Amino acid sequence: MTFSLRPTHHDPEIAALVDRLRTYLDGELADYERERGITHESRLTRADLEPIWERSRELGFYGIHLPENYGGKNISATALAALKEEVGAAGRVLGHSVLGEMGGPLRAGDILRHATDYQLDKYLLPLVRGERACCFSLTETDAGSDVRSMRTVAVRDGDGYRLTGHKVFSSAGPFADFAIVIARMAGTGESEGEKPTFSAFLVDLDSPGCTVSDGATPMSGEHIESDIVLDDCHVPAENLLGEEGMGMRIALGRVTTNRLLHCPTLIGMARRALDLTLERTRTRKVAGGRPLLELQAIQHKVADMATELYAARSMTYDALAALDRGEDVRTEAFMCKLFVAESAFRILDEAVQIHGKEGLTQGNEVEFLFRKVRMFRVLTGTSEIQRNGIARDLAGLR
Ligand SMILES: Cc1cc2nc3c(=O)[nH]c(=O)nc-3n(C[C@H](O)[C@H](O)[C@H](O)COP(=O)(O)OP(=O)(O)OC[C@H]3O[C@@H](n4cnc5c(N)ncnc54)[C@H](O)[C@@H]3O)c2cc1C
């Protein structure tokens, strides 16, 4: 039996899409990974990912959330979340490349709506077609939660800008052709009390003065992030995204949407962990040959895991439904990111506990999921930053 409390079953269209996606993830994509010996720790190359971008696009999954004029199906946030949950639950290494998360349209987020015709033609439509890829570069070593303290600076230079700075942990960096870089405008925020302004730029990663390097390896052991080092790198004026000074709004707008859309991925991973744990409790014999699941101490743990999952999923799909109705879900998105990341971590912690030494062994799926899920209490805004946002909204300090 597979654990399931899937709200999407009520909608036949979403259920059909999810079924089609699951067939692809468990069949063709699983075979592709097996044939190439791809694991979570593999150093993936663009050549590993491109065939998946192409095939996922052929099947209609890559960029499926986009409007029809961009080749998508304009699906609701709820439907996209159901697909993301299924990707999370499938446990595929390359799952991130199916809907366009790894350098594709989901990574670009809602920046499409800030793009000029030139930027659409040169950068974003090729990205939507899976021909080009991007990363998003906001974080620096000394500027994470407090992004406004960033040091990367943009100096106006004739018909363009010169960018200097060092961005870290740009996901999809190893596969990207260009980065969406947020930089402080030179001459702003330099004196006491003066507010800095920021702009967003599309930076070609093969530009002179731009270097992409490996950077640190996160605890998941994956090699999917890069450092982007800019040394007086020229960026033409037509690569300014939105207006000068709008960069932080563009960046944080993208982060808010992502905050909610990370939740179904986490729910999928927690669901997978619960499935694996239930399986383990049936097959693992202890205490005189009884299966683990017959022990009340274990039954209570799996009951708590399932209950947390149900709560996390319910609030997430409730917020998504409100988003689909056109409501402002900023506060709910903070709450969902906070609760889902914290509860997925608790679920994974119990999954490891119930797996015993197997759960502590490298190469075991639960061990990987534990490390992967742990990162989300920090990624896309830490749990503390979500609480700050909730409290600010409650206090009317928006
Ligand atoms: C695997 C991975 C992928 C990433 N991908 C990207 C990416 O694609 N693009 C990108 O730009 N960035 C990316 N990041 C960076 C990520 O978004 C930051 O790590 C995150 O925003 C937190 O910043 P920080 O790590 O510097 O923590 P810090 O800001 O140093 O925070 C440290 C601790 O202090 C707490 N804290 C900080 N400020 C406050 C406050 N005001 N109130 C209460 N508590 C506070 C935090 O909650 C945290 O517990 C990635 C990071 C990782 C590890």
Ligand as a Chemical Component Dictionary entry (heavy atoms), coordinates in Angstrom:
data_LIG
# 
_chem_comp.id                   LIG 
_chem_comp.type                 NON-POLYMER 
_chem_comp.pdbx_formal_charge   0 
_chem_comp.three_letter_code    LIG 
# 
loop_
_chem_comp_atom.comp_id 
_chem_comp_atom.atom_id 
_chem_comp_atom.alt_atom_id 
_chem_comp_atom.type_symbol 
_chem_comp_atom.charge 
_chem_comp_atom.model_Cartn_x 
_chem_comp_atom.model_Cartn_y 
_chem_comp_atom.model_Cartn_z 
_chem_comp_atom.pdbx_ordinal 
LIG C1  C1  C 0 21.649 24.469 -1.425 1  
LIG C2  C2  C 0 21.411 25.943 -1.460 2  
LIG C3  C3  C 0 20.852 26.520 -2.600 3  
LIG C4  C4  C 0 20.657 27.904 -2.668 4  
LIG N1  N1  N 0 20.180 28.474 -3.827 5  
LIG C5  C5  C 0 20.195 29.814 -3.963 6  
LIG C6  C6  C 0 19.950 30.435 -5.235 7  
LIG O1  O1  O 0 19.657 29.779 -6.237 8  
LIG N2  N2  N 0 20.063 31.789 -5.322 9  
LIG C7  C7  C 0 20.378 32.569 -4.242 10 
LIG O2  O2  O 0 20.474 33.792 -4.406 11 
LIG N3  N3  N 0 20.584 32.010 -3.010 12 
LIG C8  C8  C 0 20.532 30.667 -2.847 13 
LIG N4  N4  N 0 20.803 30.092 -1.629 14 
LIG C9  C9  C 0 21.030 30.940 -0.456 15 
LIG C10 C10 C 0 19.886 30.881 0.561  16 
LIG O3  O3  O 0 18.743 31.510 0.064  17 
LIG C11 C11 C 0 20.409 31.489 1.884  18 
LIG O4  O4  O 0 21.276 30.515 2.444  19 
LIG C12 C12 C 0 19.298 31.860 2.835  20 
LIG O5  O5  O 0 18.600 32.969 2.361  21 
LIG C13 C13 C 0 19.807 32.202 4.256  22 
LIG O6  O6  O 0 20.903 33.049 4.255  23 
LIG P1  P1  P 0 22.220 32.627 5.063  24 
LIG O7  O7  O 0 22.495 31.193 4.743  25 
LIG O8  O8  O 0 23.297 33.612 4.761  26 
LIG O9  O9  O 0 21.848 32.692 6.604  27 
LIG P2  P2  P 0 21.957 33.976 7.567  28 
LIG O10 O10 O 0 21.242 35.110 6.961  29 
LIG O11 O11 O 0 23.383 34.171 7.949  30 
LIG O12 O12 O 0 21.151 33.473 8.835  31 
LIG C14 C14 C 0 21.758 32.698 9.879  32 
LIG C15 C15 C 0 20.736 32.413 10.948 33 
LIG O13 O13 O 0 20.299 33.654 11.526 34 
LIG C16 C16 C 0 18.898 33.790 11.423 35 
LIG N5  N5  N 0 18.543 35.182 11.130 36 
LIG C17 C17 C 0 19.117 36.001 10.223 37 
LIG N6  N6  N 0 18.485 37.184 10.194 38 
LIG C18 C18 C 0 17.483 37.098 11.096 39 
LIG C19 C19 C 0 16.466 37.993 11.519 40 
LIG N7  N7  N 0 16.338 39.213 11.009 41 
LIG N8  N8  N 0 15.584 37.571 12.461 42 
LIG C20 C20 C 0 15.679 36.325 13.003 43 
LIG N9  N9  N 0 16.625 35.439 12.632 44 
LIG C21 C21 C 0 17.509 35.806 11.684 45 
LIG C22 C22 C 0 18.510 32.886 10.251 46 
LIG O14 O14 O 0 17.167 32.492 10.347 47 
LIG C23 C23 C 0 19.475 31.729 10.413 48 
LIG O15 O15 O 0 18.992 30.815 11.345 49 
LIG C24 C24 C 0 20.995 28.721 -1.547 50 
LIG C25 C25 C 0 21.531 28.130 -0.389 51 
LIG C26 C26 C 0 21.762 26.764 -0.340 52 
LIG C27 C27 C 0 22.380 26.167 0.889  53 
# 
loop_
_chem_comp_bond.comp_id 
_chem_comp_bond.atom_id_1 
_chem_comp_bond.atom_id_2 
_chem_comp_bond.value_order 
_chem_comp_bond.pdbx_ordinal 
LIG C1  C2  SING 1  
LIG C2  C3  SING 2  
LIG C2  C26 DOUB 3  
LIG C3  C4  DOUB 4  
LIG C4  N1  SING 5  
LIG C4  C24 SING 6  
LIG N1  C5  DOUB 7  
LIG C5  C6  SING 8  
LIG C5  C8  SING 9  
LIG C6  O1  DOUB 10 
LIG C6  N2  SING 11 
LIG N2  C7  SING 12 
LIG C7  O2  DOUB 13 
LIG C7  N3  SING 14 
LIG N3  C8  DOUB 15 
LIG C8  N4  SING 16 
LIG N4  C9  SING 17 
LIG N4  C24 SING 18 
LIG C9  C10 SING 19 
LIG C10 O3  SING 20 
LIG C10 C11 SING 21 
LIG C11 O4  SING 22 
LIG C11 C12 SING 23 
LIG C12 O5  SING 24 
LIG C12 C13 SING 25 
LIG C13 O6  SING 26 
LIG O6  P1  SING 27 
LIG P1  O7  DOUB 28 
LIG P1  O8  SING 29 
LIG P1  O9  SING 30 
LIG O9  P2  SING 31 
LIG P2  O10 DOUB 32 
LIG P2  O11 SING 33 
LIG P2  O12 SING 34 
LIG O12 C14 SING 35 
LIG C14 C15 SING 36 
LIG C15 O13 SING 37 
LIG C15 C23 SING 38 
LIG O13 C16 SING 39 
LIG C16 N5  SING 40 
LIG C16 C22 SING 41 
LIG N5  C17 SING 42 
LIG N5  C21 SING 43 
LIG C17 N6  DOUB 44 
LIG N6  C18 SING 45 
LIG C18 C19 SING 46 
LIG C18 C21 DOUB 47 
LIG C19 N7  SING 48 
LIG C19 N8  DOUB 49 
LIG N8  C20 SING 50 
LIG C20 N9  DOUB 51 
LIG N9  C21 SING 52 
LIG C22 O14 SING 53 
LIG C22 C23 SING 54 
LIG C23 O15 SING 55 
LIG C24 C25 DOUB 56 
LIG C25 C26 SING 57 
LIG C26 C27 SING 58 
# 
